Amino acid sequence: MRKLLKVVLTLFLLATSFMSFAQQKGLVDYIVAVVGKDIILSSDIDQRLLMMKQSGELPTNGDVKCQILEQMLTEKLLLNQARIDSLKINQMGVEGALQDRMDRLVATMGSMKAVEEMYKKTAYQIRQELRETIKDQYLAQQERSSIMEKVTVTPTDVQKFFGKLPKDSLPLLPDQYIFRQIVLYPPAGSNAKLEAKDKLLSIRERILKGEKFSNLAILYSQDIESAKRGGELGFAPAKNYVKPFADACANLKEGQVSNIVESEYGFHIIQMIERKGDLFNARHILIKPDFSAEHKMQVINKLDSIANLIRKDSISFENAALRFSEDKNSRLNGGLVVNMVPYGSNMNYNTTKFDKDYINPKDYYSISSLKEGQISQPYESVDDAQQSVVKITKIEKFIPSHVANLKDDFKLIQDIALQKKQEEYFEKWLDEAILRMYIRIDTSYVKCDFRKKGWIK
C-alpha cells in the first residue's frame, strides 16, 4: 500500500498544477486523444508539462509533449481496464494522497490562504477538484498493481537472474545491522499530567472563545507532523486510531470540539472537520506530560538490572524482551526490530536488516559501538511516534559493506528479479491491451515517435 501511495503521489504531482492554466493563458483547448471512455485535452498535456518544468523533471531527450502524451495514454488505458475489472476505489488511499498534495501546496505557497488565492477557489473547492483527479490516478495504479502482482519468481528464477547479471553491475551495499531491543516508557508523574491537562484546558477555552483551532495546533501541538497542517489528520477510518481517540471522535459533530481525551500518546483535544461514510477527518492538539528526572532514572535502573541478568545468563534477551519490553512491534519477536521505513532507496524494507541511514540516530550512536552479542547500556531514544523512551539494544548480526551476493542478500536480489519480470509482463500486457482498446489520436500528434507503436491506428 505504501508503494502504491508513493506512485500515486508522484503521478499526481506531475498531473496537477494550476487548474485554470489554459484559461489564464487564453489557449485554444482541444481533444488530443480518446482512450475508451476517456479523453486527453491539450490543456492536460500543458499542465503536466508546466509541473515538470517547475519540478525540474523534464526529459533531456526527445519530444517532451509526445512523451507526456504516451504516459497519459497508458494511464487512461489502465483506468478503462480498471472499470472493466470493476476495481473498487480505496477511499482511504485517495484521501491520504489528497492530504499529502494539500500539505505540499501549503508548504510551497506558505499558507492555505495563498493556495486559495492562487487557485481563486476555497480550500473545500480545491479539495473536491483534486480528489477526482487522484481517484482516476489511484484506480489506474491499482489496475497496474493487480496486473503485476500475478507475477512470481521461484528460487531457481532468482539464481538464474543473478547468474546473468554482469558482475560490475552488482550494487555495493553499506554496513548493515540486525538488532534487538528492550524498550520502556518513563512514567509521567501526577503533577506532569495535571500540567498537561491544564495547558489543554486553557487552549480549549481560547478555541471556544473564537480563536482558530488550526492556529493553536500549529503553536502548541506536540504531534509534529499534524501540527504543520493545523492539527489536521486527514480522512481515515476509526480503526486507524487508538480506542480512546476513536471513541471521542464517534461522538463529535462537525465543527464540535471534544473535552480532553487521554491516550497512550498523551492528552488530546479534537475537532471534527468532516465525515464521509466510514471515514472522518479531524484536527487534534496533543500535549505530552513531561517525565521527571527521578522517573527517568527509575526506568534506567530497571533496564540496567535487566541487562545484567542477561549478561549473567539468568535470562535470554529474547525472553526478557517478551517479558519486560513495552514496544508492541518488537516485543513478540523477542525484541527483534523489523525495518518498516518505506521511503527513499531503502532496499531492506520489511526485513530485519538496517543500514546506517535508516536507523534512528540515537539508536545508531549506541549500536555502532557494539560487537555482535553485546548489550548496550540504557539510553534515551524515541519511538516511531516520537515518544520518549529508554532502551537497551543487542547486536544480533553485523554485516560489513560488501558487493551484493545470493548468500547474504537473497531477498534483495529476489526483489530486483521480481521487479524486472513484472515490468516485462506489464509491457506484454500493454501491447495486447492497446490492440483491444479503442484509441484515437489527433493528427497534431500522429508523428510522435512513441515507444509503443500501436498507439497510432
SVG drawing of the C-alpha trace seen along z (x, -y; Angstrom):
<svg xmlns="http://www.w3.org/2000/svg" viewBox="-23 -35 56 59">
<polyline fill="none" stroke="black" stroke-width="0.4" points="0.0,0.0 2.8,-2.4 4.4,-1.8 1.1,-2.3 0.5,-5.6 4.0,-6.8 3.5,-6.1 0.1,-7.9 1.6,-10.9 4.4,-11.1 1.9,-10.9 -0.4,-13.4 2.4,-16.0 3.1,-15.8 -0.5,-15.8 -1.9,-18.7 -0.7,-22.2 -2.7,-25.3 -6.3,-24.2 -7.1,-27.2 -3.8,-27.2 -5.4,-27.1 -8.0,-29.7 -5.4,-32.1 -3.2,-31.8 -6.0,-32.2 -5.1,-28.9 -7.5,-27.1 -8.2,-23.7 -8.9,-20.6 -9.1,-16.8 -5.7,-15.3 -6.6,-11.7 -9.5,-9.4 -8.9,-6.2 -12.0,-4.1 -14.4,-6.4 -11.8,-9.0 -10.3,-12.0 -7.0,-13.8 -7.1,-17.5 -4.3,-19.7 -4.5,-21.6 -3.9,-18.4 -0.6,-18.0 0.3,-21.6 -0.5,-21.4 1.7,-18.3 4.5,-20.0 4.3,-23.1 4.6,-21.0 7.5,-19.0 9.3,-22.3 8.7,-23.6 9.9,-20.4 13.0,-20.0 11.9,-16.7 11.8,-17.4 13.3,-14.6 16.6,-15.6 15.9,-13.7 13.1,-13.5 9.8,-15.4 8.6,-16.1 5.0,-16.6 4.9,-13.3 6.5,-11.6 3.9,-13.1 1.0,-12.1 2.3,-8.5 2.4,-8.5 -1.2,-9.8 -2.4,-7.3 -1.1,-4.5 -2.8,-5.9 -6.2,-6.3 -5.9,-2.7 -5.3,-1.4 -8.2,-3.5 -10.6,-2.0 -9.4,1.5 -9.9,0.9 -13.5,0.1 -13.9,3.2 -12.4,5.3 -14.7,3.5 -11.9,2.5 -13.0,0.6 -11.6,-2.8 -9.5,-2.6 -11.0,-5.7 -8.5,-5.8 -5.6,-5.7 -7.2,-8.5 -7.7,-10.7 -4.2,-10.1 -2.8,-11.2 -5.1,-14.2 -4.0,-15.2 -0.3,-14.9 -1.0,-17.0 -2.7,-19.7 0.2,-19.7 2.7,-20.2 0.7,-23.0 0.6,-24.8 4.3,-24.2 5.1,-25.6 2.8,-28.6 3.4,-29.3 -0.3,-29.2 -3.7,-27.9 -4.8,-31.4 -2.1,-31.8 -3.2,-28.5 -6.8,-29.7 -5.7,-33.0 -3.6,-31.1 -6.5,-28.8 -9.1,-31.5 -11.1,-28.9 -11.8,-27.9 -9.9,-25.1 -13.0,-23.0 -13.4,-23.5 -9.8,-22.8 -10.1,-19.5 -13.1,-18.4 -11.5,-19.0 -8.2,-17.4 -10.0,-14.4 -11.4,-13.4 -8.0,-13.6 -6.5,-11.5 -9.3,-8.9 -8.6,-8.3 -4.8,-8.0 -5.2,-5.8 -7.6,-3.5 -5.2,-3.3 -2.3,-2.4 -4.4,0.2 -5.0,1.8 -1.3,1.8 -0.6,3.4 -3.2,6.0 -1.7,7.0 1.9,7.2 1.0,9.0 0.2,12.1 3.9,12.5 6.1,14.5 9.7,15.8 11.0,19.1 14.4,19.5 15.6,21.1 14.4,18.0 16.4,15.8 19.6,17.9 19.3,17.7 18.7,14.0 21.7,13.5 23.9,15.7 23.2,13.5 24.0,10.2 27.2,8.5 29.5,8.6 30.2,4.9 26.5,4.0 26.0,5.5 25.4,2.9 27.9,2.2 25.9,2.4 26.7,0.4 27.3,1.7 24.1,3.3 22.9,4.2 20.4,6.7 19.5,5.8 17.1,6.5 15.8,4.0 14.0,3.8 12.0,0.6 10.5,-1.1 8.4,-4.3 9.2,-6.6 6.0,-7.1 4.8,-10.7 4.2,-11.9 0.8,-13.0 1.9,-16.7 3.1,-16.4 -0.3,-15.0 -2.1,-17.8 0.1,-20.4 -0.6,-18.9 -4.3,-18.9 -4.3,-22.5 -2.5,-23.6 -5.0,-21.8 -8.0,-23.3 -6.5,-26.8 -6.1,-26.1 -9.7,-24.7 -11.1,-27.8 -9.4,-30.0 -10.9,-28.0 -14.4,-28.2 -14.0,-32.0 -13.3,-32.2 -9.6,-31.5 -9.0,-29.1 -8.2,-25.5 -5.7,-25.2 -3.7,-28.2 -3.4,-26.9 -2.5,-23.5 0.4,-25.0 1.6,-26.8 1.1,-24.2 0.5,-20.6 3.3,-18.1 2.2,-15.9 4.8,-17.5 3.5,-16.2 -0.1,-17.1 0.8,-20.4 2.2,-21.6 -1.3,-21.1 -3.1,-22.9 -3.6,-19.6 -5.5,-18.1 -5.2,-14.3 -6.8,-13.6 -9.6,-11.1 -9.3,-7.7 -11.5,-5.0 -11.9,-4.8 -9.8,-1.6 -6.7,-3.6 -6.8,-5.3 -6.3,-4.2 -9.6,-3.4 -10.0,-6.5 -9.3,-8.8 -11.7,-6.9 -14.4,-6.8 -14.2,-10.5 -14.4,-11.2 -17.5,-8.9 -19.5,-11.3 -18.4,-14.6 -20.5,-16.6 -18.8,-18.5 -17.1,-21.6 -17.5,-20.4 -14.5,-20.4 -14.0,-17.5 -13.2,-17.5 -9.7,-16.3 -9.0,-12.8 -6.2,-10.7 -4.5,-8.1 -1.2,-6.3 0.3,-9.2 -0.7,-11.9 -3.7,-14.2 -5.7,-15.5 -8.5,-17.9 -10.2,-17.0 -12.3,-19.0 -14.3,-17.1 -14.0,-18.5 -16.0,-16.3 -17.5,-12.8 -17.6,-10.7 -19.2,-7.3 -17.0,-5.3 -14.2,-7.8 -13.7,-11.0 -11.3,-13.9 -10.4,-15.6 -7.9,-18.0 -6.2,-17.5 -3.8,-19.2 -1.6,-16.8 0.2,-17.7 2.5,-15.1 3.2,-15.0 6.9,-15.6 8.5,-12.9 10.8,-13.9 14.5,-13.1 13.5,-10.8 11.1,-8.8 13.6,-8.5 16.3,-7.2 13.9,-4.6 13.5,-3.2 17.2,-3.4 17.9,-1.4 15.3,1.2 16.8,1.7 20.3,1.8 19.2,4.7 17.6,6.5 20.8,6.1 22.9,7.5 20.5,10.5 21.0,11.2 24.8,10.8 24.8,13.4 22.7,15.8 19.9,15.7 17.5,14.9 17.9,14.6 17.5,11.3 14.6,12.7 12.7,13.8 13.5,10.6 12.1,8.6 8.9,10.7 8.5,10.3 9.6,6.6 9.6,4.6 6.8,2.1 7.4,1.8 4.4,3.6 6.1,4.0 9.3,5.9 8.3,7.5 6.6,10.6 9.7,11.1 11.9,11.3 12.9,7.7 13.9,8.2 13.4,5.0 11.9,5.1 12.8,2.4 9.5,0.7 10.9,-2.5 9.4,-2.6 10.8,-5.8 13.8,-6.7 16.1,-3.9 15.6,-1.6 16.4,1.8 15.7,3.6 12.1,2.6 10.2,5.3 13.4,7.2 15.4,7.2 18.4,5.5 19.1,1.8 21.9,-0.3 23.1,-3.4 20.8,-5.8 17.6,-4.0 18.4,-3.7 17.3,-6.4 20.5,-8.5 20.2,-7.9 20.0,-4.2 22.8,-4.2 25.1,-6.0 24.6,-3.1 24.6,-0.3 27.6,-1.3 29.9,-0.9 28.8,2.7 30.1,6.0 27.9,9.0 26.2,10.3 27.0,7.3 24.3,5.4 24.3,1.6 23.9,-0.5 20.4,-2.0 20.0,-5.2 17.3,-7.6 15.7,-7.5 12.3,-8.0 9.7,-5.6 8.0,-5.8 5.6,-8.4 8.4,-10.5 7.5,-9.4 10.4,-9.5 11.7,-6.0 14.6,-4.4 16.0,-1.2 18.8,1.3 19.9,2.9 21.8,6.0 23.6,6.5 22.3,9.8 24.4,9.5 26.8,7.0 27.1,7.3 30.1,5.3 29.9,3.4 30.0,5.8 29.0,6.4 25.5,8.0 25.5,11.8 23.0,14.6 24.1,15.9 23.7,12.6 21.3,10.7 18.8,13.2 15.8,11.1 17.2,8.0 18.1,9.9 14.8,11.7 13.0,8.3 15.1,7.0 14.4,10.2 10.7,9.9 10.6,6.2 12.3,7.0 9.9,9.9 6.9,7.8 8.0,5.0 8.4,7.4 5.0,8.9 3.4,5.5 4.9,4.4 3.5,7.5 0.1,6.9 0.2,3.3 0.9,4.3 -2.1,6.6 -4.4,4.0 -3.5,1.3 -4.8,3.7 -8.1,4.3 -8.9,0.8 -10.5,-2.0 -7.8,-4.7 -7.8,-7.7 -5.0,-10.3 -5.3,-13.8 -3.3,-14.4 -1.2,-17.0 0.4,-14.1 0.5,-11.3 4.1,-12.0 5.2,-11.3 7.9,-8.6 6.0,-6.7 7.8,-3.9 4.7,-1.7 3.9,-1.9 0.4,-0.5 -1.0,-3.8 -1.4,-5.1 -4.1,-3.1"/>
</svg>
